[in-house]
Amino acid sequence: MSHPDLATRIRRLEDREAIRELVGRYGYVIDNRDLDGVAEIFCADAVLESQDGIMDARGREAIIELYKGRFAALGPTFHYTHDHAIALDDRDPDVATGVIASHAEVMRNGEAMLAAIRYFDEYRREDGRWRFAKRSLAFFYYTPATQYIDTMTSTLRQRAYGDQRPADWPETLATWKRYKDLEAGH
């Protein structure tokens, strides 16, 4: 087994830190309604999507237009990230992936809402900077704050659009299903 040299190890640490800063910056540019900042953090050919299909934009300009529409429905927002797992590509030093646990507090159409999100990211170094090549959102819940307790006792935790829809996870995950089968004695 070969071990990377010191310069490679330092570059990989710097890359991880740059990706962490990119993820942190996302929340700030979204909360600040900084459309120039949005343009800076996404690759020219980036994809932004949500598992529920509501968000689906391909290319930097389409992503900016998507956010303009989202911002029109939103008042103040506060996005914050938690744990972040980054995997650097061993074959291509300009490619990485990541999964982020996150929450958001938003005003949507005049109603306070809470969201728990997992971001599934692909990162690429473009023009010497790490940017999002793909960002996919999956929701554990997206609910009016007044319905939080009821939401947490239901599988219908997507409530941002005036109805109740199934959550994107964890019920859809293979590991969750296996655990539930074991728990039920199957």
N, C-alpha and C positions, 0 to 999 in steps of 0.2 A: 504494500500500500504506500503510495507516495504522499508526502506531506507538502502542502503549499509553502513556498518561500515567504519570508517575512513581508516583502512588498505586496504580495498577493493577499496575505492575511490582513494587512492594514487596509488595502483597497476594499476588501470585502466588509470590514468593519465600517469604513467610511460610507460604502454603499448602503449598508443597513441603516445607518444614521440618516442619510439623505432620504431614504424611503420613509422612515418614521416622520421626518420633518414634512415630507410631502403629504402624508396622511393627516398630520396635525393641521397643516395649512388648509386642507380641504374644508374643514369645519369653519375656519375663520373666513375664507372667501365666500362660502355659502351664507354664513350668518351676516356678513358685512355687505352682501349683495354686490360683490366685487366681480363684475363680468370680465374685466381684464385679467383678474386673478384666476378665474375659471379657465380662460383661454391658456394661461401659462401652465396650468397643472395637468392638462390633458394633451395627449399626442394628437397630431393632426388627423389621424385616422382612428381615433379612440372610439370605443363603444361604451355607452352608459345604459344600463338596463336594470329592471327590477323583475324578480321572479314572478310577480303577479301580472306582468305585462303592461302595467300602467306607464312605466318609463321605458322608452326604447329609442335611443338616438345613436346615430352612427356618423362620426366625424365631429371635429371640434365645433364647427359652426352650428350643426344640429344640436349639439349638447348645450351650447349657449342659448339657443332658442328654446330648448326644453326647459332650462332653468328660468328663462324669462317668464314662461307660462306658469311654472311652479311658484315663482315669487309673487305673481299676480294674485294667487290664492292664499298666500301666506302672509302673516304679520311677522312679528319678531320670531326668530328661531335661535335655538342654542343646541349645537351639535357637539358631542364630546365622545372621545374614544377611550377604550379600556385596553384590553390585551390585544397584542398584535403579533401574529406569527408570520415571519418572513422566510421564504425559501429562495435563495439565490440559485440561478441555473448554473450548474457546473460546466455545461457545454458552451454557454454564451454569457459572457460577463455583463452584457447590456440588457439582460432579461431576468425578471424575478416575479414571484407570486406572493400573495399574502391573504390572510384572513384576519378581519378586525371585528371585535365586539364593540358595539357602540350604542349610544342612546341619543335621543333628540327630544327636545321640548319645543313645541311649535304652537303658533296660533294659526289655525286653518279656518278660513271663512268665519272669523270672529269667535272661534271656539278653541279653548286650550286643549292641546292633545299631547300625548306621550307616545314615543315609539322606541322599540328595542330592535336593533338592526344588526345583521351580520353583513359585512362587505366582503365579497370575494373579488380580489384584485389581481390584475396582471399589470406589471410595471415594465417600462422600457426606457432605456437611456436614449433620449432624442436631443440632438443639438447640445450634447454634453450635460444634460440635466435629466434626472429621473422624473418621469411623468406617468400618469395613468394611461395604459394602453386599453384596459378594459376594467370597468367597475360594475359589479352586479350586486344588487341589494336584495336581501331576504329579510322578511319581517317576522319577529316572534310575536309582536303586537304593534298596532298603530291604532290608538283608541282615544276617545275623549277622556280627559282627566277625570271627569265625573263618573265614568264607567270602569275605571281601572280595576276595582275589586271584582266586579262581575266579569270583566274581561279575563282576568287571571284564572277564573274557575271554568273557562270555556275553551274549546278548540277554535271557536269563531272569534279570533282576536284581531282580525283586520276590520277596523270600523271607521276608517278615515273617509269613506266615500258615501256615507249615509245608509249603509247596509252592514250586515255582518257576514264576513267571509272567513274561510279557514285560514289559519296562519301558515306561513311558508315553512316553518320548522317549529318544534323538533319532530312533530308527528310524521312527517314525510321522510325522515332520515332512516336508512337501513338499520343503523345501530339502535335507534329508538324502538323500531318495530321488533327487532330481535330481543331487546330487553323486555318489552311488554309481553312478548310470547313466553319468555322464560318466567316472568312474573306470574303469568296466567297458568303456568304449568304445561305449556305446549312443547 
